[in-house]
Amino acid sequence: MSVSNPTLITFVIYIAAMVLIGLMAYRSTNNLSDYILGGRSLGSVVTALSAGASDMSGWLLMGLPGAIYMSGLSESWIAIGLVIGAYLNWLFVAGRLRVQTEHNGDALTLPDYFASRFEDKSGLLRIISAVVILVFFTIYCASGIVAGARLFESTFGMSYETALWAGAAATIAYTFVGGFLAVSWTDTVQATLMIFALILTPIIVLLATGGVDTTFLAIEAKDPTSFDMLKNTTFIGIISLMGWGLGYFGQPHILARFMAADSVKSIAKARRISMTWMILCLGGTVAVGFFGIAYFSAHPDVAGPVSENPERVFIELAKILFNPWIAGVLLSAILAAVMSTLSCQLLVCSSALTEDFYKTFLRKNASQLELVWVGRAMVLLVALVAIALAANPSNRVLGLVSYAWAGFGAAFGPVVLISVIWKNMTRNGALAGILVGAITVIVWKHFELLGLYEIIPGFIFASLAIYVVSKIGTPTAGMLQRFEAAEKDFRLNQ
């Protein structure tokens, strides 16, 4: 294994710290609510940073910098769309979802919330939404494991197969032991590490290439169109990249942070912290990919690994430009991005299996201790399936993420958004929205229709299905009463 000792030591210390946090969280985990949602005890800082870290997975430091490195600033439309979508999600959904889940049976998961909000006695809404979570999140988990494997493969010279297990092991460990609190506390540490890496690295790359003017001249000499925001784009292409922002309304691992906030009053402060963090991180990741064009055009002798796989641009810059100790910290930021999102996804899948299948249909009277241990067992099960899906070395991180992101954005986004702002939405409307959104994404992706990102037609068709089907039926008096009580609570406390 060709690795400098300082980098290896840094990684080991970082991973040990995350596992230690998991052990600390273990002591605060007494029941299923603690394991799944941290007992709704997150303050504004932890809510903000854990929402950001769980959102920005390995693609932030691998997929997006690689896309910018290959195509220039025209790929940054995705970052603009994400900022807009995240802000609107915080503004319209976060606070309302916090109170709606509390007023609707103190719901711990999205399927649980849907079943309570729409009084679904059949269990059909709960089952279908839980299945959607398991299908798309297992794909999403696989993307995180691929990113972790790439990091260990390139940093430590491991084979892809060995790196696959090494990258996933620590995340599985602290998620298994500490549940939601471990995930949220580690997310806060990881978010801090990520923003440090994404502010420092582009600054050092700029200095290494001779400053802003020299860097821009080098990029222009390499490819003048790199500055063109409209390079090789079409109207449909830009809309597709911006459409990523729609995904925020339906991501269970992000929505869980809103549900876990200690109160609605924490949401406004959390929104400001989270958006500041997000803008700085996305700006840094675009800069890493863009300035990397200048650096590697000036140093073609070390550009080989990036030429083979552009997603390694951040990794290679960190290894080349920093001493091994600092490089270890910066490369740990990639691991932080991977671990923060993967842990959330594993926990959401575990929650769906435990709360929405095991407890609801198999063991209604199961003890809290039994449910916590079933949740832990489900973490292991989902992780093993995701590792199997990630076993193909040709997997690309951004490709896997885009499919899962679209699946959630279209299947759950319209249902969540409309359910917290429109009191007349019905159970059949919610069911139609989930099915139409998920099916549209799968069909659109398979046939690659119009070159349009599948989340956009999925979101539109699902929203129309919700409205039309809800208009056919009528919400019950209980549904209206709970909605209005939650909305009043929201307005009084925001």
TORTORKE-975815 format. One record per residue (C-alpha): residue number from 1; x negated, y negated, z negated. Coordinates in steps of 0.02 Angstrom, whole numbers, plus 50000, padded with zeros to 5 digits. Layout:
% residues N
    n     c1     c2     c3
  NUM      X      Y      Z
...
//
This chain:
% residues 494
    n     c1     c2     c3
    1  50000  50000  50000
    2  49914  49841  50061
    3  49965  49708  49937
    4  49876  49580  49832
    5  49894  49610  49645
    6  49963  49436  49605
    7  50109  49456  49726
    8  50150  49628  49659
    9  50137  49570  49478
   10  50252  49422  49515
   11  50382  49538  49591
   12  50373  49659  49445
   13  50393  49518  49318
   14  50540  49445  49413
   15  50630  49613  49428
   16  50596  49653  49245
   17  50671  49485  49194
   18  50830  49521  49293
   19  50849  49693  49214
   20  50820  49615  49041
   21  50962  49492  49074
   22  51069  49643  49120
   23  51029  49723  48953
   24  51074  49561  48861
   25  51241  49555  48954
   26  51273  49737  48906
   27  51290  49683  48725
   28  51428  49559  48773
   29  51526  49684  48877
   30  51662  49761  48770
   31  51807  49792  48891
   32  51853  49796  49076
   33  51891  49609  49080
   34  51714  49575  49018
   35  51638  49696  49145
   36  51739  49632  49294
   37  51764  49447  49255
   38  51653  49403  49106
   39  51804  49369  48996
   40  51837  49208  49095
   41  51698  49120  49000
   42  51587  49038  49132
   43  51543  48855  49109
   44  51529  48732  49254
   45  51341  48756  49286
   46  51348  48946  49289
   47  51510  48942  49391
   48  51429  48825  49519
   49  51261  48910  49537
   50  51326  49088  49531
   51  51455  49045  49666
   52  51316  48972  49773
   53  51193  49114  49745
   54  51323  49249  49775
   55  51369  49163  49938
   56  51193  49134  50005
   57  51127  49310  50032
   58  50970  49368  50122
   59  51027  49284  50281
   60  50988  49113  50203
   61  50801  49150  50199
   62  50794  49275  50341
   63  50939  49272  50464
   64  50965  49084  50480
   65  50780  49031  50483
   66  50753  49165  50616
   67  50896  49097  50722
   68  50830  48918  50707
   69  50653  48978  50750
   70  50716  49063  50907
   71  50841  48934  50972
   72  50808  48769  50884
   73  50932  48651  50802
   74  51078  48713  50907
   75  51094  48856  50780
   76  51120  48733  50637
   77  51305  48713  50679
   78  51333  48862  50566
   79  51261  48766  50418
   80  51375  48617  50453
   81  51527  48732  50461
   82  51478  48817  50298
   83  51460  48652  50204
   84  51632  48593  50262
   85  51714  48761  50224
   86  51635  48777  50052
   87  51689  48601  50002
   88  51869  48630  50057
   89  51870  48796  49963
   90  51814  48711  49802
   91  51939  48570  49830
   92  52098  48666  49873
   93  52074  48843  49807
   94  51955  48848  49657
   95  52060  48764  49522
   96  52227  48828  49584
   97  52166  49008  49596
   98  52098  48995  49418
   99  52270  48953  49348
  100  52371  49061  49468
  101  52276  49219  49420
  102  52301  49178  49236
  103  52488  49148  49257
  104  52508  49305  49364
  105  52471  49443  49241
  106  52297  49377  49198
  107  52238  49461  49359
  108  52057  49521  49362
  109  52042  49558  49549
  110  52115  49490  49711
  111  52223  49645  49741
  112  52283  49629  49561
  113  52325  49446  49591
  114  52418  49484  49754
  115  52520  49622  49671
  116  52570  49509  49525
  117  52596  49350  49626
  118  52715  49436  49747
  119  52793  49562  49627
  120  52739  49710  49734
  121  52811  49862  49644
  122  52769  49982  49786
  123  52581  49963  49765
  124  52562  49945  49953
  125  52492  49768  49946
  126  52367  49818  49812
  127  52309  49973  49907
  128  52288  49887  50075
  129  52194  49738  50003
  130  52081  49854  49902
  131  52045  49958  50058
  132  51999  49799  50154
  133  51880  49752  50013
  134  51797  49923  50014
  135  51777  49932  50204
  136  51707  49759  50235
  137  51609  49745  50073
  138  51520  49909  50102
  139  51461  49837  50269
  140  51414  49675  50179
  141  51318  49772  50046
  142  51224  49861  50185
  143  51168  49691  50253
  144  51095  49646  50083
  145  51004  49812  50070
  146  50932  49787  50246
  147  50868  49614  50195
  148  50789  49685  50037
  149  50710  49827  50135
  150  50637  49704  50262
  151  50560  49605  50120
  152  50479  49755  50036
  153  50426  49827  50204
  154  50334  49670  50261
  155  50266  49619  50090
  156  50205  49786  50025
  157  50176  49885  50185
  158  50305  50015  50138
  159  50398  50123  50262
  160  50575  50061  50296
  161  50649  50215  50211
  162  50550  50186  50049
  163  50583  49998  50054
  164  50769  50033  50067
  165  50773  50115  49896
  166  50646  49998  49816
  167  50744  49844  49868
  168  50911  49908  49802
  169  50854  49990  49639
  170  50838  49837  49526
  171  51003  49760  49583
  172  51094  49923  49552
  173  51014  49935  49380
  174  51068  49768  49308
  175  51240  49771  49391
  176  51269  49946  49322
  177  51220  49897  49146
  178  51280  49718  49123
  179  51427  49695  49242
  180  51494  49521  49282
  181  51399  49426  49147
  182  51234  49501  49204
  183  51275  49459  49384
  184  51324  49279  49341
  185  51176  49244  49226
  186  51051  49318  49349
  187  51135  49221  49490
  188  51098  49059  49397
  189  50913  49103  49383
  190  50910  49160  49563
  191  50993  49001  49626
  192  50859  48898  49540
  193  50722  49003  49620
  194  50802  48990  49792
  195  50815  48800  49790
  196  50634  48786  49729
  197  50574  48894  49873
  198  50678  48804  50005
  199  50620  48630  49952
  200  50435  48673  49929
  201  50406  48782  50083
  202  50456  48658  50221
  203  50354  48521  50136
  204  50197  48631  50138
  205  50229  48684  50318
  206  50241  48500  50367
  207  50075  48464  50281
  208  49994  48616  50363
  209  50047  48558  50536
  210  49987  48379  50511
  211  50140  48285  50453
  212  50310  48242  50526
  213  50251  48161  50688
  214  50125  48298  50731
  215  50251  48433  50689
  216  50386  48358  50799
  217  50262  48334  50942
  218  50209  48516  50927
  219  50391  48574  50931
  220  50425  48464  51082
  221  50271  48532  51171
  222  50328  48711  51137
  223  50507  48682  51193
  224  50583  48506  51209
  225  50759  48579  51201
  226  50731  48636  51021
  227  50794  48464  50964
  228  50951  48476  51069
  229  51101  48516  50959
  230  51197  48565  51116
  231  51061  48677  51191
  232  51134  48833  51273
  233  51297  48799  51184
  234  51475  48787  51244
  235  51629  48718  51160
  236  51676  48897  51111
  237  51500  48928  51047
  238  51502  48776  50933
  239  51677  48816  50870
  240  51620  48994  50835
  241  51473  48934  50730
  242  51578  48804  50639
  243  51710  48938  50612
  244  51598  49022  50482
  245  51665  48891  50361
  246  51839  48971  50369
  247  51767  49126  50287
  248  51751  49044  50116
  249  51937  49052  50079
  250  51932  49242  50081
  251  51767  49299  50005
  252  51809  49401  49848
  253  51636  49381  49771
  254  51648  49191  49780
  255  51831  49182  49728
  256  51789  49289  49575
  257  51680  49144  49511
  258  51830  49027  49517
  259  51936  49156  49425
  260  51802  49174  49291
  261  51781  48989  49251
  262  51817  48947  49069
  263  51946  48815  49120
  264  52012  48712  49265
  265  51921  48561  49191
  266  51753  48643  49231
  267  51794  48658  49417
  268  51766  48475  49470
  269  51593  48468  49391
  270  51552  48640  49461
  271  51602  48582  49635
  272  51480  48435  49630
  273  51337  48544  49568
  274  51372  48684  49691
  275  51387  48571  49844
  276  51226  48478  49802
  277  51135  48644  49783
  278  51208  48711  49944
  279  51165  48559  50051
  280  50985  48559  49988
  281  50966  48746  50018
  282  51040  48743  50193
  283  50935  48591  50239
  284  50780  48682  50177
  285  50817  48841  50271
  286  50846  48748  50435
  287  50682  48654  50406
  288  50586  48816  50375
  289  50642  48890  50540
  290  50619  48728  50636
  291  50447  48682  50568
  292  50395  48863  50589
  293  50404  48835  50778
  294  50264  48706  50764
  295  50158  48809  50644
  296  50158  48971  50743
  297  50135  48884  50910
  298  49977  48807  50836
  299  49923  48974  50759
  300  49967  49109  50887
  301  49841  49228  50806
  302  49958  49253  50657
  303  50123  49242  50751
  304  50135  49427  50791
  305  50254  49483  50652
  306  50371  49336  50686
  307  50370  49371  50873
  308  50423  49550  50837
  309  50559  49498  50714
  310  50601  49310  50697
  311  50693  49347  50534
  312  50521  49362  50452
  313  50475  49178  50481
  314  50497  49127  50298
  315  50406  49282  50236
  316  50256  49254  50348
  317  50243  49067  50308
  318  50246  49104  50121
  319  50111  49236  50137
  320  49998  49128  50247
  321  50014  48956  50168
  322  50018  48992  49982
  323  49901  49077  49860
  324  49961  49251  49811
  325  50037  49196  49646
  326  50144  49059  49724
  327  50183  49172  49873
  328  50247  49301  49752
  329  50366  49174  49676
  330  50426  49115  49847
  331  50452  49291  49911
  332  50546  49329  49751
  333  50669  49196  49811
  334  50717  49310  49955
  335  50740  49451  49833
  336  50843  49332  49726
  337  50955  49290  49874
  338  50977  49474  49915
  339  51004  49530  49735
  340  51125  49390  49690
  341  51244  49430  49832
  342  51223  49619  49830
  343  51259  49627  49644
  344  51421  49527  49665
  345  51476  49638  49809
  346  51441  49798  49715
  347  51540  49732  49567
  348  51690  49679  49673
  349  51695  49850  49756
  350  51680  49933  49586
  351  51820  49822  49520
  352  51935  49869  49665
  353  51904  50055  49639
  354  51922  50045  49449
  355  52063  49919  49423
  356  52162  49943  49584
  357  52146  50131  49611
  358  52087  50223  49456
  359  52182  50125  49323
  360  52337  50089  49428
  361  52366  50259  49506
  362  52265  50389  49411
  363  52242  50338  49228
  364  52362  50200  49177
  365  52326  50229  48993
  366  52137  50244  49008
  367  52038  50165  48865
  368  51935  50008  48895
  369  51773  50105  48865
  370  51824  50236  48994
  371  51865  50100  49122
  372  51698  50014  49096
  373  51604  50177  49127
  374  51711  50216  49279
  375  51666  50042  49343
  376  51482  50082  49319
  377  51501  50247  49411
  378  51586  50156  49556
  379  51438  50036  49568
  380  51325  50186  49600
  381  51445  50264  49725
  382  51465  50106  49831
  383  51277  50075  49825
  384  51239  50249  49893
  385  51362  50228  50036
  386  51289  50056  50078
  387  51112  50126  50076
  388  51167  50262  50198
  389  51241  50128  50314
  390  51081  50026  50303
  391  50970  50173  50349
  392  50954  50118  50532
  393  50792  50014  50545
  394  50859  49918  50695
  395  50994  49833  50591
  396  50994  49643  50595
  397  51046  49551  50438
  398  51147  49411  50518
  399  51243  49531  50631
  400  51303  49637  50484
  401  51347  49483  50381
  402  51447  49401  50521
  403  51563  49551  50541
  404  51598  49571  50355
  405  51616  49382  50331
  406  51745  49376  50472
  407  51838  49525  50401
  408  51863  49443  50231
  409  51890  49269  50300
  410  52032  49325  50414
  411  52111  49459  50303
  412  52109  49366  50137
  413  52074  49183  50178
  414  52248  49133  50239
  415  52333  49238  50104
  416  52232  49160  49963
  417  52243  48982  50029
  418  52429  48986  50068
  419  52473  49081  49908
  420  52404  48941  49798
  421  52482  48795  49894
  422  52649  48861  49960
  423  52776  48926  49835
  424  52890  49005  49966
  425  52764  49134  50025
  426  52830  49312  50007
  427  52760  49486  49978
  428  52794  49539  50158
  429  52712  49379  50219
  430  52555  49421  50119
  431  52556  49600  50185
  432  52575  49539  50364
  433  52434  49413  50341
  434  52310  49542  50276
  435  52350  49670  50411
  436  52354  49547  50556
  437  52193  49463  50499
  438  52095  49625  50476
  439  52159  49708  50637
  440  52125  49551  50740
  441  51944  49546  50680
  442  51915  49729  50720
  443  51997  49722  50893
  444  51920  49554  50940
  445  51747  49612  50887
  446  51764  49775  50985
  447  51815  49691  51148
  448  51713  49530  51121
  449  51855  49425  51190
  450  51814  49251  51259
  451  51646  49250  51167
  452  51738  49175  51018
  453  51689  49224  50840
  454  51823  49342  50781
  455  51859  49249  50618
  456  51945  49107  50712
  457  52082  49205  50801
  458  52097  49316  50647
  459  52125  49166  50532
  460  52249  49083  50651
  461  52352  49240  50686
  462  52355  49289  50502
  463  52416  49116  50451
  464  52554  49122  50582
  465  52604  49296  50524
  466  52615  49238  50343
  467  52725  49089  50389
  468  52842  49180  50508
  469  52868  49334  50399
  470  52887  49231  50239
  471  53021  49126  50324
  472  53120  49284  50358
  473  53126  49329  50172
  474  53149  49235  50008
  475  53036  49230  49854
  476  53114  49288  49691
  477  53156  49170  49549
  478  53013  49243  49447
  479  52886  49209  49586
  480  52944  49029  49601
  481  52942  49004  49413
  482  52765  49069  49391
  483  52701  48969  49540
  484  52775  48806  49475
  485  52710  48837  49298
  486  52535  48870  49366
  487  52540  48716  49478
  488  52596  48608  49331
  489  52454  48680  49226
  490  52331  48640  49366
  491  52388  48459  49385
  492  52384  48427  49198
  493  52209  48495  49173
  494  52110  48459  49331
//
